[in-house]
């Protein structure tokens, strides 16, 4: 598989399970940070800021899994 083809798999995995693409790439602490950030974001949905924060974290972690 070419170098460009290997970027899509972690991004696809992160689309379905946030942080999984980072784990596949060996970035365990980054995945844990994503999970903590998403947990905090979900908790903040009770004060409405989480409705902005959660999608931003989710999209960023997909982008990160694709590029790094």
Secondary structure, 3 states (H helix, E strand, C coil): CCCCHHHHHHHHHHHHCCCHHHHHCCCHHHHHHHHHHHHHHHHHHHHCCHHHHHHHHHHHHHHHHHHC
